[in-house]
């Protein structure tokens, strides 16, 4: 299954324009989508994907 970082609880947006996206689970910041970096560097899909829990405030 391909991970969608935007739906993962470990995905964060940073204030750094050079590296605007981050993966807290793997501990890195990047310009690309983190799951793409994981796939390029390891050859495997992201194994740390955890879906975000929807907040009742948003409903």
PDB file of N, CA, C and O in Angstrom:
ATOM      1  N   UNK A   1       0.838  -1.181   0.000  1.00  0.00           N
ATOM      2  CA  UNK A   1       0.000   0.000   0.000  1.00  0.00           C
ATOM      3  C   UNK A   1       0.888   1.250   0.000  1.00  0.00           C
ATOM      4  O   UNK A   1       1.816   1.365   0.800  1.00  0.00           O
ATOM      5  N   UNK A   2       0.596   2.157  -0.885  1.00  0.00           N
ATOM      6  CA  UNK A   2       1.358   3.401  -0.943  1.00  0.00           C
ATOM      7  C   UNK A   2       0.855   4.357   0.130  1.00  0.00           C
ATOM      8  O   UNK A   2      -0.347   4.602   0.241  1.00  0.00           O
ATOM      9  N   UNK A   3       1.768   4.887   0.908  1.00  0.00           N
ATOM     10  CA  UNK A   3       1.412   5.803   1.998  1.00  0.00           C
ATOM     11  C   UNK A   3       1.127   7.198   1.461  1.00  0.00           C
ATOM     12  O   UNK A   3       1.853   7.701   0.603  1.00  0.00           O
ATOM     13  N   UNK A   4       0.080   7.815   1.962  1.00  0.00           N
ATOM     14  CA  UNK A   4      -0.235   9.200   1.643  1.00  0.00           C
ATOM     15  C   UNK A   4       0.187  10.035   2.852  1.00  0.00           C
ATOM     16  O   UNK A   4      -0.502  10.047   3.872  1.00  0.00           O
ATOM     17  N   UNK A   5       1.295  10.719   2.740  1.00  0.00           N
ATOM     18  CA  UNK A   5       1.841  11.477   3.870  1.00  0.00           C
ATOM     19  C   UNK A   5       0.851  12.493   4.436  1.00  0.00           C
ATOM     20  O   UNK A   5       0.852  12.757   5.638  1.00  0.00           O
ATOM     21  N   UNK A   6       0.019  13.055   3.588  1.00  0.00           N
ATOM     22  CA  UNK A   6      -0.926  14.065   4.051  1.00  0.00           C
ATOM     23  C   UNK A   6      -1.987  13.473   4.979  1.00  0.00           C
ATOM     24  O   UNK A   6      -2.686  14.207   5.677  1.00  0.00           O
ATOM     25  N   UNK A   7      -2.103  12.156   4.984  1.00  0.00           N
ATOM     26  CA  UNK A   7      -3.051  11.480   5.868  1.00  0.00           C
ATOM     27  C   UNK A   7      -2.352  10.756   7.011  1.00  0.00           C
ATOM     28  O   UNK A   7      -2.986   9.980   7.725  1.00  0.00           O
ATOM     29  N   UNK A   8      -1.062  10.995   7.195  1.00  0.00           N
ATOM     30  CA  UNK A   8      -0.275  10.322   8.238  1.00  0.00           C
ATOM     31  C   UNK A   8      -0.064  11.232   9.444  1.00  0.00           C
ATOM     32  O   UNK A   8       0.172  12.430   9.290  1.00  0.00           O
ATOM     33  N   UNK A   9      -0.148  10.665  10.634  1.00  0.00           N
ATOM     34  CA  UNK A   9       0.030  11.473  11.841  1.00  0.00           C
ATOM     35  C   UNK A   9       1.471  11.921  12.041  1.00  0.00           C
ATOM     36  O   UNK A   9       1.716  12.826  12.839  1.00  0.00           O
ATOM     37  N   UNK A  10       2.423  11.326  11.353  1.00  0.00           N
ATOM     38  CA  UNK A  10       3.828  11.704  11.492  1.00  0.00           C
ATOM     39  C   UNK A  10       4.261  12.797  10.508  1.00  0.00           C
ATOM     40  O   UNK A  10       5.377  13.306  10.609  1.00  0.00           O
ATOM     41  N   UNK A  11       3.407  13.157   9.574  1.00  0.00           N
ATOM     42  CA  UNK A  11       3.725  14.189   8.588  1.00  0.00           C
ATOM     43  C   UNK A  11       3.551  15.573   9.216  1.00  0.00           C
ATOM     44  O   UNK A  11       2.546  15.849   9.870  1.00  0.00           O
ATOM     45  N   UNK A  12       4.536  16.425   9.007  1.00  0.00           N
ATOM     46  CA  UNK A  12       4.476  17.797   9.523  1.00  0.00           C
ATOM     47  C   UNK A  12       4.904  18.772   8.433  1.00  0.00           C
ATOM     48  O   UNK A  12       5.678  18.430   7.538  1.00  0.00           O
ATOM     49  N   UNK A  13       4.390  19.982   8.526  1.00  0.00           N
ATOM     50  CA  UNK A  13       4.808  21.072   7.647  1.00  0.00           C
ATOM     51  C   UNK A  13       5.753  21.949   8.459  1.00  0.00           C
ATOM     52  O   UNK A  13       5.455  22.302   9.601  1.00  0.00           O
ATOM     53  N   UNK A  14       6.897  22.301   7.866  1.00  0.00           N
ATOM     54  CA  UNK A  14       7.893  23.113   8.573  1.00  0.00           C
ATOM     55  C   UNK A  14       7.840  24.555   8.079  1.00  0.00           C
ATOM     56  O   UNK A  14       7.196  24.860   7.076  1.00  0.00           O
ATOM     57  N   UNK A  15       8.519  25.421   8.790  1.00  0.00           N
ATOM     58  CA  UNK A  15       8.622  26.833   8.393  1.00  0.00           C
ATOM     59  C   UNK A  15       9.806  27.073   7.463  1.00  0.00           C
ATOM     60  O   UNK A  15       9.978  28.180   6.951  1.00  0.00           O
ATOM     61  N   UNK A  16      10.609  26.061   7.245  1.00  0.00           N
ATOM     62  CA  UNK A  16      11.812  26.193   6.425  1.00  0.00           C
ATOM     63  C   UNK A  16      11.456  26.089   4.936  1.00  0.00           C
ATOM     64  O   UNK A  16      11.020  25.026   4.492  1.00  0.00           O
ATOM     65  N   UNK A  17      11.629  27.161   4.154  1.00  0.00           N
ATOM     66  CA  UNK A  17      11.271  27.103   2.730  1.00  0.00           C
ATOM     67  C   UNK A  17      12.124  26.107   1.933  1.00  0.00           C
ATOM     68  O   UNK A  17      11.689  25.626   0.887  1.00  0.00           O
ATOM     69  N   UNK A  18      13.310  25.801   2.407  1.00  0.00           N
ATOM     70  CA  UNK A  18      14.173  24.838   1.719  1.00  0.00           C
ATOM     71  C   UNK A  18      13.700  23.394   1.948  1.00  0.00           C
ATOM     72  O   UNK A  18      13.863  22.540   1.076  1.00  0.00           O
ATOM     73  N   UNK A  19      13.120  23.129   3.108  1.00  0.00           N
ATOM     74  CA  UNK A  19      12.623  21.785   3.447  1.00  0.00           C
ATOM     75  C   UNK A  19      11.257  21.926   4.121  1.00  0.00           C
ATOM     76  O   UNK A  19      11.153  21.851   5.345  1.00  0.00           O
ATOM     77  N   UNK A  20      10.213  22.130   3.318  1.00  0.00           N
ATOM     78  CA  UNK A  20       8.902  22.446   3.889  1.00  0.00           C
ATOM     79  C   UNK A  20       8.123  21.265   4.460  1.00  0.00           C
ATOM     80  O   UNK A  20       7.081  21.466   5.084  1.00  0.00           O
ATOM     81  N   UNK A  21       8.601  20.045   4.261  1.00  0.00           N
ATOM     82  CA  UNK A  21       7.881  18.870   4.761  1.00  0.00           C
ATOM     83  C   UNK A  21       8.784  18.048   5.654  1.00  0.00           C
ATOM     84  O   UNK A  21      10.001  18.016   5.468  1.00  0.00           O
ATOM     85  N   UNK A  22       8.166  17.370   6.645  1.00  0.00           N
ATOM     86  CA  UNK A  22       8.961  16.570   7.575  1.00  0.00           C
ATOM     87  C   UNK A  22       8.242  15.283   7.936  1.00  0.00           C
ATOM     88  O   UNK A  22       7.014  15.209   7.914  1.00  0.00           O
ATOM     89  N   UNK A  23       9.024  14.279   8.267  1.00  0.00           N
ATOM     90  CA  UNK A  23       8.513  13.014   8.795  1.00  0.00           C
ATOM     91  C   UNK A  23       9.088  12.858  10.201  1.00  0.00           C
ATOM     92  O   UNK A  23      10.293  12.681  10.380  1.00  0.00           O
ATOM     93  N   UNK A  24       8.206  12.928  11.187  1.00  0.00           N
ATOM     94  CA  UNK A  24       8.637  12.816  12.576  1.00  0.00           C
ATOM     95  C   UNK A  24       9.078  11.386  12.887  1.00  0.00           C
ATOM     96  O   UNK A  24      10.009  11.185  13.667  1.00  0.00           O
ATOM     97  N   UNK A  25       8.421  10.393  12.289  1.00  0.00           N
ATOM     98  CA  UNK A  25       8.749   8.984  12.553  1.00  0.00           C
ATOM     99  C   UNK A  25      10.179   8.649  12.134  1.00  0.00           C
ATOM    100  O   UNK A  25      10.901   7.970  12.864  1.00  0.00           O
ATOM    101  N   UNK A  26      10.583   9.125  10.965  1.00  0.00           N
ATOM    102  CA  UNK A  26      11.930   8.852  10.479  1.00  0.00           C
ATOM    103  C   UNK A  26      12.921   9.948  10.863  1.00  0.00           C
ATOM    104  O   UNK A  26      14.132   9.741  10.789  1.00  0.00           O
ATOM    105  N   UNK A  27      12.419  11.102  11.269  1.00  0.00           N
ATOM    106  CA  UNK A  27      13.287  12.164  11.761  1.00  0.00           C
ATOM    107  C   UNK A  27      14.029  12.942  10.686  1.00  0.00           C
ATOM    108  O   UNK A  27      15.211  13.242  10.854  1.00  0.00           O
ATOM    109  N   UNK A  28      13.362  13.276   9.581  1.00  0.00           N
ATOM    110  CA  UNK A  28      14.031  14.086   8.559  1.00  0.00           C
ATOM    111  C   UNK A  28      13.070  15.107   7.966  1.00  0.00           C
ATOM    112  O   UNK A  28      11.850  14.963   8.042  1.00  0.00           O
ATOM    113  N   UNK A  29      13.667  16.159   7.364  1.00  0.00           N
ATOM    114  CA  UNK A  29      12.922  17.187   6.640  1.00  0.00           C
ATOM    115  C   UNK A  29      13.338  17.104   5.180  1.00  0.00           C
ATOM    116  O   UNK A  29      14.470  16.731   4.868  1.00  0.00           O
ATOM    117  N   UNK A  30      12.412  17.455   4.280  1.00  0.00           N
ATOM    118  CA  UNK A  30      12.689  17.328   2.859  1.00  0.00           C
ATOM    119  C   UNK A  30      11.835  18.287   2.041  1.00  0.00           C
ATOM    120  O   UNK A  30      10.832  18.813   2.524  1.00  0.00           O
ATOM    121  N   UNK A  31      12.238  18.502   0.818  1.00  0.00           N
ATOM    122  CA  UNK A  31      11.444  19.306  -0.109  1.00  0.00           C
ATOM    123  C   UNK A  31      10.376  18.432  -0.777  1.00  0.00           C
ATOM    124  O   UNK A  31       9.316  18.921  -1.167  1.00  0.00           O
ATOM    125  N   UNK A  32      10.671  17.138  -0.901  1.00  0.00           N
ATOM    126  CA  UNK A  32       9.752  16.197  -1.530  1.00  0.00           C
ATOM    127  C   UNK A  32       8.745  15.670  -0.499  1.00  0.00           C
ATOM    128  O   UNK A  32       8.827  15.988   0.687  1.00  0.00           O
ATOM    129  N   UNK A  33       7.807  14.869  -0.972  1.00  0.00           N
ATOM    130  CA  UNK A  33       6.902  14.163  -0.071  1.00  0.00           C
ATOM    131  C   UNK A  33       7.749  13.089   0.639  1.00  0.00           C
ATOM    132  O   UNK A  33       8.453  12.334  -0.030  1.00  0.00           O
ATOM    133  N   UNK A  34       7.696  13.008   1.966  1.00  0.00           N
ATOM    134  CA  UNK A  34       8.553  12.067   2.693  1.00  0.00           C
ATOM    135  C   UNK A  34       8.447  10.605   2.242  1.00  0.00           C
ATOM    136  O   UNK A  34       9.459   9.905   2.217  1.00  0.00           O
ATOM    137  N   UNK A  35       7.262  10.134   1.889  1.00  0.00           N
ATOM    138  CA  UNK A  35       7.132   8.732   1.460  1.00  0.00           C
ATOM    139  C   UNK A  35       7.910   8.465   0.168  1.00  0.00           C
ATOM    140  O   UNK A  35       8.378   7.349  -0.057  1.00  0.00           O
ATOM    141  N   UNK A  36       8.046   9.483  -0.673  1.00  0.00           N
ATOM    142  CA  UNK A  36       8.829   9.339  -1.904  1.00  0.00           C
ATOM    143  C   UNK A  36      10.314   9.196  -1.559  1.00  0.00           C
ATOM    144  O   UNK A  36      11.019   8.383  -2.156  1.00  0.00           O
ATOM    145  N   UNK A  37      10.777   9.981  -0.604  1.00  0.00           N
ATOM    146  CA  UNK A  37      12.179   9.898  -0.171  1.00  0.00           C
ATOM    147  C   UNK A  37      12.473   8.525   0.430  1.00  0.00           C
ATOM    148  O   UNK A  37      13.518   7.936   0.155  1.00  0.00           O
ATOM    149  N   UNK A  38      11.555   8.019   1.246  1.00  0.00           N
ATOM    150  CA  UNK A  38      11.725   6.689   1.855  1.00  0.00           C
ATOM    151  C   UNK A  38      11.811   5.629   0.761  1.00  0.00           C
ATOM    152  O   UNK A  38      12.680   4.759   0.811  1.00  0.00           O
ATOM    153  N   UNK A  39      10.923   5.693  -0.220  1.00  0.00           N
ATOM    154  CA  UNK A  39      10.921   4.717  -1.319  1.00  0.00           C
ATOM    155  C   UNK A  39      12.211   4.794  -2.132  1.00  0.00           C
ATOM    156  O   UNK A  39      12.773   3.763  -2.500  1.00  0.00           O
ATOM    157  N   UNK A  40      12.687   6.015  -2.415  1.00  0.00           N
ATOM    158  CA  UNK A  40      13.922   6.174  -3.191  1.00  0.00           C
ATOM    159  C   UNK A  40      15.142   5.678  -2.431  1.00  0.00           C
ATOM    160  O   UNK A  40      16.044   5.084  -3.023  1.00  0.00           O
ATOM    161  N   UNK A  41      15.178   5.915  -1.129  1.00  0.00           N
ATOM    162  CA  UNK A  41      16.381   5.561  -0.369  1.00  0.00           C
ATOM    163  C   UNK A  41      16.412   4.098   0.076  1.00  0.00           C
ATOM    164  O   UNK A  41      17.487   3.505   0.167  1.00  0.00           O
ATOM    165  N   UNK A  42      15.241   3.510   0.354  1.00  0.00           N
ATOM    166  CA  UNK A  42      15.231   2.137   0.854  1.00  0.00           C
ATOM    167  C   UNK A  42      14.721   1.120  -0.157  1.00  0.00           C
ATOM    168  O   UNK A  42      14.975  -0.077  -0.026  1.00  0.00           O
ATOM    169  N   UNK A  43      13.993   1.607  -1.176  1.00  0.00           N
ATOM    170  CA  UNK A  43      13.408   0.690  -2.144  1.00  0.00           C
ATOM    171  C   UNK A  43      12.105   0.079  -1.658  1.00  0.00           C
ATOM    172  O   UNK A  43      11.495  -0.723  -2.366  1.00  0.00           O
ATOM    173  N   UNK A  44      11.672   0.449  -0.455  1.00  0.00           N
ATOM    174  CA  UNK A  44      10.443  -0.085   0.126  1.00  0.00           C
ATOM    175  C   UNK A  44       9.458   1.047   0.389  1.00  0.00           C
ATOM    176  O   UNK A  44       9.848   2.204   0.549  1.00  0.00           O
ATOM    177  N   UNK A  45       8.180   0.695   0.432  1.00  0.00           N
ATOM    178  CA  UNK A  45       7.172   1.676   0.812  1.00  0.00           C
ATOM    179  C   UNK A  45       7.381   2.039   2.286  1.00  0.00           C
ATOM    180  O   UNK A  45       8.035   1.301   3.023  1.00  0.00           O
ATOM    181  N   UNK A  46       6.833   3.161   2.707  1.00  0.00           N
ATOM    182  CA  UNK A  46       6.948   3.605   4.090  1.00  0.00           C
ATOM    183  C   UNK A  46       6.302   2.590   5.028  1.00  0.00           C
ATOM    184  O   UNK A  46       5.148   2.210   4.831  1.00  0.00           O
ATOM    185  N   UNK A  47       7.034   2.155   6.038  1.00  0.00           N
ATOM    186  CA  UNK A  47       6.536   1.168   6.992  1.00  0.00           C
ATOM    187  C   UNK A  47       6.014   1.811   8.275  1.00  0.00           C
ATOM    188  O   UNK A  47       5.488   1.120   9.147  1.00  0.00           O
ATOM    189  N   UNK A  48       6.159   3.130   8.392  1.00  0.00           N
ATOM    190  CA  UNK A  48       5.752   3.807   9.624  1.00  0.00           C
ATOM    191  C   UNK A  48       4.478   4.628   9.464  1.00  0.00           C
ATOM    192  O   UNK A  48       4.148   5.428  10.339  1.00  0.00           O
ATOM    193  N   UNK A  49       3.764   4.445   8.369  1.00  0.00           N
ATOM    194  CA  UNK A  49       2.527   5.176   8.126  1.00  0.00           C
ATOM    195  C   UNK A  49       1.476   4.802   9.176  1.00  0.00           C
ATOM    196  O   UNK A  49       1.184   3.627   9.395  1.00  0.00           O
ATOM    197  N   UNK A  50       0.916   5.836   9.820  1.00  0.00           N
ATOM    198  CA  UNK A  50      -0.185   5.667  10.773  1.00  0.00           C
ATOM    199  C   UNK A  50      -1.228   6.719  10.417  1.00  0.00           C
ATOM    200  O   UNK A  50      -0.929   7.913  10.437  1.00  0.00           O
ATOM    201  N   UNK A  51      -2.458   6.293  10.089  1.00  0.00           N
ATOM    202  CA  UNK A  51      -3.484   7.278   9.701  1.00  0.00           C
ATOM    203  C   UNK A  51      -3.781   8.272  10.814  1.00  0.00           C
ATOM    204  O   UNK A  51      -3.758   7.932  11.997  1.00  0.00           O
ATOM    205  N   UNK A  52      -4.062   9.509  10.409  1.00  0.00           N
ATOM    206  CA  UNK A  52      -4.438  10.531  11.381  1.00  0.00           C
ATOM    207  C   UNK A  52      -5.773  10.162  12.005  1.00  0.00           C
ATOM    208  O   UNK A  52      -6.639   9.576  11.355  1.00  0.00           O
ATOM    209  N   UNK A  53      -5.924  10.513  13.273  1.00  0.00           N
ATOM    210  CA  UNK A  53      -7.185  10.326  13.967  1.00  0.00           C
ATOM    211  C   UNK A  53      -7.983  11.610  13.803  1.00  0.00           C
ATOM    212  O   UNK A  53      -7.517  12.696  14.149  1.00  0.00           O
ATOM    213  N   UNK A  54      -9.188  11.470  13.273  1.00  0.00           N
ATOM    214  CA  UNK A  54     -10.021  12.659  13.065  1.00  0.00           C
ATOM    215  C   UNK A  54     -10.488  13.226  14.388  1.00  0.00           C
ATOM    216  O   UNK A  54     -10.909  12.497  15.287  1.00  0.00           O
ATOM    217  N   UNK A  55     -10.407  14.516  14.487  1.00  0.00           N
ATOM    218  CA  UNK A  55     -10.850  15.221  15.685  1.00  0.00           C
ATOM    219  C   UNK A  55     -12.346  15.485  15.598  1.00  0.00           C
ATOM    220  O   UNK A  55     -12.866  15.771  14.519  1.00  0.00           O
ATOM    221  N   UNK A  56     -13.029  15.393  16.711  1.00  0.00           N
ATOM    222  CA  UNK A  56     -14.459  15.674  16.721  1.00  0.00           C
ATOM    223  C   UNK A  56     -14.725  17.156  16.477  1.00  0.00           C
ATOM    224  O   UNK A  56     -15.821  17.519  16.050  1.00  0.00           O
ATOM    225  N   UNK A  57     -13.742  18.020  16.740  1.00  0.00           N
ATOM    226  CA  UNK A  57     -13.895  19.448  16.510  1.00  0.00           C
ATOM    227  C   UNK A  57     -14.102  19.762  15.041  1.00  0.00           C
ATOM    228  O   UNK A  57     -14.773  20.736  14.700  1.00  0.00           O
ATOM    229  N   UNK A  58     -13.527  18.940  14.165  1.00  0.00           N
ATOM    230  CA  UNK A  58     -13.576  19.183  12.738  1.00  0.00           C
ATOM    231  C   UNK A  58     -14.919  18.747  12.134  1.00  0.00           C
ATOM    232  O   UNK A  58     -15.222  19.108  10.997  1.00  0.00           O
ATOM    233  N   UNK A  59     -15.705  17.996  12.857  1.00  0.00           N
ATOM    234  CA  UNK A  59     -16.959  17.464  12.305  1.00  0.00           C
ATOM    235  C   UNK A  59     -18.088  18.410  12.433  1.00  0.00           C
ATOM    236  O   UNK A  59     -19.203  18.100  12.014  1.00  0.00           O
TER     237      UNK A  59
END
